[in-house]
Amino acid sequence: MVPKPRYVVSIGMTLATLGLLLVCMLVVTSSHVGAVPPENFTVWDFEAQNRIPSLDLTGHATAAGGSGLTTEAYSSGNGSLWAWSFAGWSTAALDSTDYFEFAVDLTDYAHITLSFDERRSGTGIRDFEVQYSTDGSTFTQIASTVTNVPDDTNFRSHSFDFGLDTAVDLAIRGQPTVQFRIYGYSAEGSGGTWRIDNVTFHAERAIVSAVKSASPDTDVPYHGTVTYTIALKNPNATDDPNVMLTDTLPVEVDFARWAEQPEGAAVSADEVTWSGTIAANSTITFTFVVTHVGDYGDEVTNTATFSSTSTSGEGKAIFSVEKLFDVGVLKSADPLQVLVEDGASALVTYTLTISNYSQVTDTTRVTVTDVLPPGFVYVNDDSGATPSGSGTLADPLVWVLTDPITAGMDFGFQVVVSATDAITRSGSYNNEVTIDTEPPDVLVGNNSANAAVTVYRFLPIATARAGSNGELFAMEGRAIYVPGTFGTSEWGMQDSSGGISVYYSPPPAMALGDTVLLVATRGAFNNQEQMAAPVLYFANLGAGPEVDPLLHATGDIGTGSTEGWLVQVNGYVSGLDPADCGQAGNFQFNLDDGTGPAVIYVDIDTGIYLCDDVVNGDYLRVTGFSTQYSTTYEVKPRQPADIQGLYHLYLPVVVKNY
């Protein structure tokens, strides 16, 4: 983290002013203000046959038994009616689940003495020791308490003085919660019992203490604020004129402001200071606000130190910062496929959902940027914010959302766009949206989203014929021959610009003249352009009149200029083999009107039979699909009615359906 200038607060005053400071500390006071030690401040005598202390000047004491113990009971006490008893003590070494636990508030106290009476059954424990914890998880042995119990069943009284300014005293004095566990072990039988009575905590003196807290202390928003409160307490019966407090803030926070500033308190370079007198039985409270300037996931520890006439110590507060601030965006489109024709457009609705995945921090600003695919035009949206830009790459649509998105909540809106006939090709058109947030989102992997729309751009069939193999084309036309004409799966369609063969399996159902929509892939077979698989869309819009053929000279066919059209040619027959005229398979002949011969190719699937009726020299009218096979341009009649005999040795010709 980058070093930053610090601020110092100096404080000098008497304890007449109580304050609340907005930063990360809470005022903690004790119900035992003004006690005059030495004294017994917490006692359990168990005469009420429960775990509630019979004396508790702090109001915070509790008692508990270890989870490894069994058969809780209240048995006769030492000169009293009742003592607290358990069975199930470890028959071997110390077991961390076998203990009596007593939690006390030592905020006002130092030089603690613990005393109690205990008695074992004939198979009860032979050893015990006392351990303490100030955090509820880590327990430390007090070596002076390790005791071997005589092999009898008498009551014994024990008293353990933890001293003044000893390691134990310095660790526990002034702490708001200290747990003492009396562990019993080395029992002579698993059913042996051990009872305890007259548990007493005694303090030789009261001390000046400092208690510090932070609010909130968990899931603090990234670069949010925290309120610290320091309660500096003098529980003695006399004033203490020599108290000094110093709180050097950690680098993860900056001092922001006082919430309540005691007289004499000052801050400089992020260091709070104060010195002065705390009156007897009084508390001075410092409350101030800090701003987090560190990173996500920080655990920030702030320690305030103090000294007084008789003691010194510290108060500590810890807060944790949310582990992440994450905002993501999702996008969908409806419909997923649109049809676009010349002079028309189709509407698409994009739905954007912006999610604040943080459980703590609200957004203060979200900027949404959207570049529309080419040929798409913005229409409107319901975000409540007016976007800038036109949606092009050079001038994207930009929304600035200043209304907060609450932690854990979503904000969604819809954007309507138009897919226009400026789109020149069928295909998938992807639209990407990106977001930028305040506070900054460090997890940017979900700050963009895509939605694709398939546009079927209906273009003239001539455009597909002029395209390349593998290109996707959408077209509308009328059926000029149907599946089964030249094989099971082939059929043809034509519009005002031209026609083309179509081949895929299974073929659709249709009749001559039906209006059909097709989105398929441009391909070729032996130089015959055709639409083929993959086929993305087909629709039969219904019946219509059959397509009229275009009349051409026979010489036009060989030039390739008529390819793809349904054509009609007239001319004299030549090249017809009487032995190969529809009896055994496909066959061909020429037709010439004087402009050059046209190849007429007859597919056996059409059922056309000419052997008995047509001879070379006859004059015929042939209707068929003009196409190419390999290097040959040809006309393929579709049915017997497509060949009409006009003259046969100056007589009409009748073509039979074989």
C-alpha positions in Angstrom: 0.0 0.0 0.0 1.3 3.5 -0.8 2.5 5.4 2.3 0.3 8.4 3.1 0.5 11.4 5.4 -0.7 10.8 9.0 -2.7 13.1 11.3 -2.2 13.4 15.0 -4.9 14.0 17.7 -3.8 15.3 21.1 -6.2 15.2 24.0 -5.9 16.9 27.4 -8.9 17.1 29.7 -10.5 16.0 32.9 -13.1 13.3 32.9 -16.1 15.5 32.6 -16.7 15.0 29.0 -18.2 11.8 27.7 -18.0 11.3 23.9 -19.0 9.1 21.1 -16.7 8.9 18.2 -17.6 7.6 14.8 -14.8 5.3 13.7 -14.5 1.8 14.9 -14.9 1.7 18.7 -17.8 1.2 21.0 -18.3 2.5 24.5 -17.9 -0.3 27.0 -18.8 0.5 30.7 -18.9 -1.7 33.7 -21.8 -2.0 36.2 -19.1 -1.9 38.9 -18.1 1.7 38.7 -16.9 3.1 41.9 -16.0 -0.2 43.7 -13.4 0.1 46.4 -11.0 -2.9 46.3 -9.8 -5.2 47.6 -13.0 -7.1 47.4 -14.7 -10.3 46.2 -16.4 -9.3 43.0 -17.7 -12.6 41.6 -18.8 -15.7 43.6 -20.5 -19.0 42.9 -21.8 -20.9 45.9 -24.4 -23.1 44.0 -26.9 -22.9 46.8 -29.6 -22.1 44.1 -28.6 -25.4 42.3 -27.7 -23.6 39.1 -24.8 -21.9 37.4 -25.8 -18.4 38.1 -23.2 -16.6 40.4 -24.5 -15.7 43.9 -22.4 -12.4 43.7 -21.5 -10.6 40.4 -20.6 -7.0 40.7 -19.8 -6.8 37.0 -23.1 -8.3 35.8 -21.3 -10.4 33.1 -20.1 -13.6 34.8 -21.1 -17.1 33.4 -20.3 -20.7 34.2 -20.2 -23.8 31.9 -19.1 -27.4 31.9 -16.9 -29.1 29.3 -18.5 -31.0 26.5 -16.7 -34.2 27.5 -18.3 -34.4 30.9 -21.4 -36.4 31.9 -23.9 -36.6 34.8 -24.1 -33.0 35.9 -25.5 -32.8 39.4 -25.6 -30.7 42.6 -24.2 -32.6 45.6 -23.5 -31.6 49.2 -21.1 -28.8 49.5 -18.3 -27.8 51.9 -20.2 -26.7 54.9 -23.1 -25.9 52.6 -26.0 -27.6 51.0 -24.8 -27.8 47.5 -21.7 -28.0 45.3 -21.5 -28.4 41.4 -20.5 -31.9 40.2 -19.7 -33.9 37.0 -18.6 -37.4 36.1 -16.8 -38.5 33.0 -13.3 -37.1 33.8 -10.3 -38.2 31.8 -8.6 -41.3 33.3 -5.4 -40.3 31.5 -3.8 -37.0 30.6 -5.6 -33.7 30.4 -8.6 -33.7 28.0 -9.4 -30.3 26.6 -13.2 -31.1 26.9 -13.2 -31.9 30.6 -13.4 -28.8 32.7 -15.3 -26.4 34.9 -15.4 -22.9 33.2 -15.9 -19.6 34.8 -16.0 -16.4 32.7 -15.5 -13.0 34.5 -15.2 -9.4 33.6 -11.9 -7.9 34.7 -12.4 -4.5 33.1 -11.9 -2.7 36.5 -9.6 -5.2 38.2 -6.0 -6.2 38.6 -4.1 -8.5 41.0 -6.7 -11.3 40.9 -7.0 -14.2 43.3 -9.0 -17.3 42.5 -10.2 -19.6 45.3 -12.4 -22.6 45.4 -13.2 -25.8 47.3 -13.1 -29.2 45.6 -13.8 -32.9 46.5 -13.3 -36.1 44.5 -15.1 -39.4 44.7 -13.2 -42.6 45.4 -12.5 -43.0 41.7 -12.4 -39.3 40.9 -9.6 -37.1 39.5 -6.1 -37.1 41.0 -4.8 -33.9 39.2 -6.1 -30.5 38.1 -4.8 -27.2 36.8 -6.2 -23.8 35.8 -5.9 -22.2 32.3 -7.1 -18.8 31.1 -8.1 -17.3 27.7 -8.9 -13.7 26.7 -10.1 -14.6 23.2 -12.2 -17.7 23.9 -10.1 -20.0 21.8 -6.5 -20.0 23.0 -6.0 -21.2 26.6 -2.8 -20.7 28.6 -1.7 -22.8 31.6 -1.1 -21.0 34.9 1.8 -23.2 36.1 1.3 -22.3 39.8 -2.1 -24.0 39.8 -1.0 -27.5 38.7 -2.1 -29.6 41.7 -2.0 -33.3 42.7 -5.0 -34.3 44.7 -4.6 -36.7 47.7 -6.2 -40.2 47.4 -9.1 -39.4 49.7 -12.7 -38.0 49.5 -12.3 -35.0 51.7 -13.1 -31.4 50.7 -9.9 -29.3 50.1 -9.7 -25.5 49.8 -7.3 -23.8 47.3 -6.4 -20.2 46.7 -4.3 -19.0 43.7 -2.9 -15.4 43.8 -2.0 -14.4 40.2 0.0 -11.4 41.5 0.5 -7.8 40.4 2.4 -7.0 37.2 3.1 -10.7 36.6 2.8 -12.2 33.2 -0.6 -13.6 34.1 -1.8 -10.3 35.6 -0.6 -8.3 32.6 -2.4 -10.6 30.3 -5.8 -10.7 32.1 -6.2 -7.4 34.0 -8.6 -4.9 32.5 -9.9 -7.4 30.0 -13.7 -7.4 29.5 -14.0 -11.2 29.3 -11.5 -13.7 30.7 -12.4 -17.4 30.8 -10.8 -19.6 33.5 -11.0 -23.4 33.0 -10.3 -25.8 35.8 -9.2 -29.0 34.1 -9.5 -32.3 36.1 -7.7 -35.5 34.9 -6.0 -38.7 36.0 -9.3 -40.0 37.3 -9.1 -43.5 38.8 -12.3 -44.6 37.1 -14.4 -43.3 34.2 -17.5 -43.1 36.5 -15.7 -41.1 39.1 -17.1 -37.7 40.1 -15.5 -34.3 41.0 -17.3 -31.5 42.6 -16.5 -27.8 43.2 -17.9 -25.2 45.6 -17.4 -21.6 46.7 -15.7 -20.4 43.6 -14.5 -16.8 44.4 -12.7 -14.1 42.3 -11.0 -11.5 44.5 -9.3 -8.3 43.3 -6.7 -6.5 45.3 -7.0 -3.2 43.4 -9.0 -1.4 40.7 -7.2 0.0 37.7 -7.6 2.6 35.1 -8.5 0.7 31.9 -9.1 1.4 28.2 -11.7 -0.5 26.2 -11.8 0.0 22.4 -14.4 -1.2 19.9 -15.1 -0.8 16.2 -18.5 -0.5 14.5 -19.1 -2.2 12.2 -16.5 -4.8 12.9 -17.2 -7.3 10.1 -17.9 -7.0 6.3 -17.0 -3.3 6.4 -17.6 -1.9 2.9 -14.5 -1.4 0.8 -13.3 2.2 1.4 -16.3 2.6 3.7 -16.3 4.2 7.2 -15.9 2.7 10.6 -16.6 4.2 14.0 -14.0 3.7 16.8 -15.0 4.2 20.4 -12.5 4.3 23.3 -13.8 4.2 26.9 -11.0 5.3 29.3 -12.3 4.4 32.8 -11.1 5.2 36.4 -13.1 3.0 38.8 -11.1 4.1 41.8 -12.4 6.4 44.6 -9.8 9.0 43.9 -8.9 11.1 40.8 -6.0 10.0 38.6 -4.2 13.2 37.3 -1.6 11.3 35.3 -3.5 9.6 32.5 -2.1 9.6 28.9 -3.7 8.0 25.8 -2.2 7.5 22.4 -3.9 5.8 19.4 -1.8 5.5 16.3 -4.1 4.5 13.5 -3.1 1.6 11.2 -2.2 2.4 7.6 -5.4 0.8 6.3 -7.5 3.7 7.6 -7.4 7.5 7.6 -8.9 9.7 10.3 -12.1 11.3 8.9 -13.8 13.3 11.7 -14.7 13.5 15.3 -18.1 12.3 16.4 -17.6 13.6 19.9 -14.2 15.0 20.9 -13.3 15.3 24.6 -11.6 18.5 25.8 -7.9 18.3 25.0 -8.2 15.5 22.5 -6.2 16.1 19.3 -5.3 14.3 16.1 -2.2 14.8 13.9 -0.9 12.5 11.1 -3.5 9.9 12.0 -2.4 9.7 15.6 -4.9 10.5 18.4 -3.5 11.8 21.7 -4.9 13.0 25.0 -3.5 13.6 28.5 -5.1 14.8 31.7 -7.1 13.8 34.8 -9.8 11.2 35.0 -12.0 11.9 38.0 -12.9 9.2 40.5 -15.5 6.7 39.4 -15.6 8.3 35.9 -15.2 7.4 32.2 -14.0 9.5 29.3 -15.2 8.4 25.9 -13.6 9.2 22.6 -15.6 8.5 19.4 -14.3 9.2 15.9 -14.8 8.1 12.3 -12.1 6.6 10.1 -12.2 5.8 6.3 -10.9 2.5 5.0 -8.2 3.1 2.4 -6.8 -0.4 2.1 -7.7 -3.5 0.2 -10.6 -6.0 0.0 -10.3 -8.6 2.7 -8.3 -6.5 5.1 -8.3 -7.4 8.8 -7.5 -4.1 10.5 -6.2 -4.1 14.1 -6.0 -0.8 15.9 -4.4 -0.6 19.4 -4.8 2.4 21.7 -2.2 2.5 24.6 -2.5 4.4 27.9 -0.6 5.0 31.1 -1.8 6.2 34.5 -0.4 6.8 38.0 -0.5 3.1 38.9 -0.7 1.1 35.7 -0.5 1.0 31.9 -2.3 -1.0 29.3 -4.0 -1.0 25.9 -7.4 -1.4 24.3 -7.6 -3.1 21.0 -10.3 -3.2 18.2 -10.3 -5.3 15.1 -12.5 -5.0 12.0 -12.6 -6.9 8.8 -13.3 -5.6 5.3 -15.6 -7.4 2.9 -13.6 -9.9 0.9 -14.9 -8.7 -2.5 -17.1 -6.1 -4.2 -18.5 -7.7 -7.4 -21.0 -6.4 -9.8 -21.9 -8.5 -12.9 -24.0 -8.1 -16.0 -26.1 -10.6 -18.0 -27.7 -10.1 -21.3 -30.3 -11.9 -23.4 -32.2 -11.3 -26.6 -35.7 -11.9 -27.8 -36.4 -13.2 -30.3 -33.2 -15.2 -31.1 -34.0 -15.3 -34.9 -35.4 -12.5 -37.1 -36.3 -12.3 -40.8 -35.3 -9.2 -42.6 -36.4 -8.3 -46.2 -35.7 -5.4 -48.5 -37.6 -2.3 -47.3 -38.5 -3.9 -43.9 -36.9 -4.4 -40.5 -37.4 -6.6 -37.4 -37.4 -5.5 -33.7 -35.2 -7.2 -31.1 -35.4 -6.7 -27.3 -32.3 -7.0 -25.3 -32.7 -7.6 -21.5 -29.8 -6.4 -19.3 -29.6 -7.5 -15.7 -26.9 -5.9 -13.5 -26.4 -7.7 -10.2 -24.6 -6.4 -7.1 -23.2 -9.6 -5.6 -21.7 -7.7 -2.6 -23.5 -8.3 0.6 -22.4 -5.0 2.1 -21.7 -2.2 -0.5 -24.2 -0.4 -2.7 -23.1 0.9 -6.1 -22.9 4.7 -6.4 -22.6 4.7 -10.2 -22.8 2.2 -13.0 -21.8 3.1 -16.6 -23.2 0.8 -19.2 -21.7 0.8 -22.7 -23.2 -1.1 -25.7 -22.0 -1.3 -29.2 -24.7 -2.5 -31.6 -24.0 -4.9 -34.4 -23.8 -3.3 -37.9 -27.2 -2.7 -39.3 -28.9 -2.6 -35.9 -30.4 0.7 -34.8 -31.4 1.8 -31.3 -35.2 2.4 -30.8 -35.8 2.9 -27.0 -35.2 1.5 -23.5 -36.8 1.6 -20.0 -33.7 2.2 -17.9 -34.9 5.6 -16.7 -31.6 7.1 -17.9 -31.2 8.7 -21.3 -28.3 7.1 -23.2 -25.8 9.0 -25.2 -24.4 7.8 -28.5 -25.9 6.1 -31.5 -24.7 2.6 -30.9 -21.8 2.4 -33.4 -18.3 1.4 -32.5 -17.2 5.0 -32.8 -20.2 6.3 -30.9 -21.5 3.6 -28.6 -24.6 3.8 -26.5 -23.7 4.9 -22.9 -26.1 4.9 -19.9 -24.9 6.4 -16.6 -27.0 4.9 -13.8 -26.6 7.0 -10.6 -29.4 5.4 -8.6 -27.7 2.9 -6.2 -28.0 -0.8 -6.7 -28.4 -2.1 -3.2 -26.0 -4.9 -2.0 -27.4 -8.3 -2.9 -29.9 -6.8 -5.4 -30.4 -6.6 -9.2 -31.3 -3.9 -11.6 -32.7 -4.8 -15.0 -33.9 -2.9 -18.1 -34.8 -3.6 -21.7 -33.3 -2.1 -24.8 -35.3 -2.3 -28.1 -33.4 -2.2 -31.3 -34.2 -2.6 -35.0 -32.5 -5.1 -37.3 -32.7 -3.1 -40.6 -32.3 -4.0 -44.3 -28.8 -2.4 -44.1 -27.8 -5.9 -43.0 -26.4 -7.5 -46.2 -25.8 -11.1 -45.1 -27.6 -13.7 -43.0 -25.7 -14.9 -39.9 -25.3 -14.6 -36.2 -25.0 -11.0 -35.0 -23.4 -10.6 -31.5 -24.1 -7.7 -29.2 -21.8 -7.0 -26.2 -22.5 -4.8 -23.3 -19.9 -3.8 -20.7 -20.2 -2.1 -17.3 -17.9 0.1 -15.2 -18.8 0.6 -11.5 -18.1 2.9 -8.6 -16.8 1.7 -6.2 -14.4 0.0 -8.5 -15.1 -3.7 -9.2 -11.9 -5.7 -9.0 -13.6 -8.9 -10.3 -14.0 -7.8 -13.9 -14.6 -11.2 -15.4 -18.4 -10.8 -15.3 -18.4 -7.1 -16.3 -19.4 -7.9 -19.9 -22.1 -10.0 -21.5 -23.1 -11.1 -25.0 -26.3 -11.9 -26.7 -26.5 -13.2 -30.3 -29.3 -12.9 -32.7 -29.5 -14.8 -35.9 -30.6 -12.6 -38.8 -32.0 -14.2 -41.9 -31.5 -11.5 -44.4 -33.6 -12.3 -47.4 -31.7 -11.4 -50.5 -32.4 -12.0 -54.2 -31.6 -15.5 -55.4 -29.2 -14.0 -57.9 -27.1 -12.8 -54.9 -26.8 -16.4 -53.6 -25.9 -17.6 -57.1 -23.1 -15.0 -57.2 -21.9 -15.9 -53.7 -19.3 -18.4 -52.6 -19.7 -22.0 -51.4 -20.2 -22.2 -47.7 -22.0 -18.8 -47.4 -25.3 -18.7 -45.6 -28.2 -17.1 -47.6 -31.9 -16.5 -46.9 -34.3 -16.2 -49.8 -37.9 -16.3 -50.8 -39.2 -17.7 -54.0 -41.7 -20.0 -55.7 -41.2 -23.7 -56.3 -40.3 -24.4 -60.0 -39.8 -28.1 -59.5 -40.4 -30.3 -56.5 -38.7 -33.2 -54.7 -38.9 -36.4 -56.8 -38.5 -34.6 -60.1 -34.8 -35.2 -60.5 -34.3 -37.5 -57.6 -35.7 -37.8 -54.1 -34.1 -34.7 -52.4 -33.7 -32.1 -55.1 -36.1 -29.2 -55.8 -35.8 -25.7 -57.2 -37.0 -22.2 -56.5 -37.1 -18.9 -58.4 -37.7 -15.2 -57.7 -37.7 -12.2 -59.9 -33.9 -12.2 -60.0 -33.3 -15.9 -60.9 -33.6 -19.4 -59.7 -31.5 -22.1 -58.0 -31.5 -25.8 -57.2 -31.9 -27.0 -53.6 -30.7 -30.3 -52.3 -30.9 -31.7 -48.8 -32.5 -34.6 -47.0 -35.2 -35.1 -46.0 -36.8 -32.8 -48.5 -39.7 -30.6 -47.5 -43.3 -31.0 -48.9 -44.4 -28.6 -51.6 -46.2 -28.2 -54.9 -45.3 -26.3 -58.0 -46.0 -22.6 -57.4 -45.8 -22.7 -53.6 -44.1 -19.7 -52.0 -41.3 -20.9 -49.8 -38.7 -19.3 -47.4 -35.3 -20.9 -47.2 -32.1 -20.3 -45.2 -29.4 -22.6 -46.3 -25.8 -22.9 -47.3 -24.5 -22.1 -50.8 -22.9 -25.1 -52.5 -22.4 -26.7 -55.9 -22.6 -30.2 -57.5 -20.8 -30.8 -60.7 -20.8 -27.0 -61.4 -24.6 -26.7 -60.7 -25.1 -24.0 -58.0 -27.4 -25.2 -55.3 -28.5 -24.5 -51.8 -27.7 -27.3 -49.4 -27.2 -28.3 -45.8 -26.8 -27.0 -43.2 -30.3 -25.7 -43.6 -31.3 -23.3 -40.8 -34.8 -22.4 -41.8 -37.6 -23.5 -44.2 -41.2 -22.4 -44.4 -43.9 -23.1 -46.9 -46.1 -20.0 -47.0 -48.7 -21.7 -49.2 -49.9 -22.3 -52.7 -49.6 -19.9 -55.6 -49.8 -20.0 -59.4 -47.1 -21.9 -61.2 -44.2 -19.9 -62.4 -44.3 -19.0 -66.1 -41.2 -20.0 -68.0 -39.0 -17.4 -69.8 -38.9 -17.9 -73.6 -35.3 -18.0 -74.9 -33.6 -18.8 -78.2 -31.9 -22.2 -78.2 -28.5 -20.4 -78.7 -28.9 -18.7 -75.3 -28.7 -21.9 -73.3 -25.1 -22.7 -74.1 -23.9 -19.3 -73.0 -24.9 -20.0 -69.4 -26.9 -16.8 -69.2 -30.1 -18.6 -68.5 -28.7 -20.9 -65.8 -31.1 -21.2 -62.8 -34.2 -20.0 -64.6 -37.3 -21.9 -65.7 -37.1 -21.5 -69.4 -38.9 -22.5 -72.6 -37.2 -23.1 -76.0 -38.5 -24.1 -79.4 -36.5 -25.9 -82.1 -35.8 -28.9 -84.3 -34.8 -32.2 -82.7 -31.4 -33.7 -83.5 -29.1 -36.2 -81.8 -32.0 -38.3 -80.5 -31.0 -42.0 -80.4 -34.2 -44.1 -81.1 -32.6 -46.8 -78.9 -32.1 -44.4 -76.0 -35.2 -42.3 -75.7 -36.6 -43.1 -72.3 -36.8 -46.8 -72.2 -33.6 -47.6 -70.2 -32.6 -44.5 -68.3 -31.7 -40.8 -68.7 -31.1 -39.5 -72.2 -30.5 -36.3 -74.1 -31.0 -34.7 -77.5 -30.5 -31.3 -79.0 -33.0 -28.6 -80.0 -32.1 -25.8 -82.4 -34.2 -22.9 -83.6 -31.4 -21.7 -85.9 -29.5 -19.7 -83.2 -27.5 -22.8 -82.1 -28.3 -26.1 -80.4 -29.5 -26.4 -76.8 -28.9 -29.6 -74.9 -32.2 -31.1 -73.6 -31.4 -33.6 -70.8 -34.3 -35.9 -69.7 -34.1 -37.5 -66.3 -35.9 -40.9 -66.1 -37.5 -39.9 -62.8 -39.7 -37.4 -64.8 -41.5 -40.3 -66.6 -40.9 -38.7 -70.0 -40.9 -41.2 -72.9 -40.3 -40.2 -76.5 -39.4 -43.4 -78.4 -42.7 -43.9 -80.2 -43.5 -40.2 -80.9 -40.5 -38.1 -81.6 -37.8 -38.5 -84.2 -35.0 -36.3 -85.3 -36.3 -33.4 -87.4 -39.4 -32.9 -85.3 -40.1 -29.4 -84.0 -40.7 -29.3 -80.3 -41.4 -26.8 -77.5 -39.5 -27.7 -74.3 -40.0 -26.2 -70.8 -37.4 -27.0 -68.2 -34.9 -25.9 -65.6 -31.8 -24.3 -67.2 -28.7 -25.6 -65.5 -25.2 -26.8 -65.8 -23.7 -30.3 -65.4 -19.9 -30.3 -65.4 -19.1 -28.2 -68.5 -22.4 -28.6 -70.3 -25.3 -26.1 -70.1 -28.6 -27.8 -70.5 -32.4 -27.7 -70.1 -34.0 -30.3 -67.9 -37.8 -30.8 -68.5 -39.7 -31.7 -65.3 -42.7 -33.7 -66.6 -44.2 -35.0 -69.8 -46.3 -31.8 -70.2 -43.0 -29.9 -70.5 -42.4 -31.3 -74.0 -44.9 -30.3 -76.6 -44.6 -31.6 -80.2 -45.4 -28.8 -82.6 -44.6 -30.5 -86.0 -43.8 -34.1 -86.9 -43.2 -34.3 -90.7 -45.6 -31.4 -90.8 -48.0 -33.2 -88.4 -48.7 -32.5 -84.7 -46.6 -34.5 -82.2 -48.1 -36.1 -79.1 -45.6 -36.9 -76.3 -46.6 -39.9 -74.2 -46.1 -40.3 -70.5 -44.1 -43.6 -70.3 
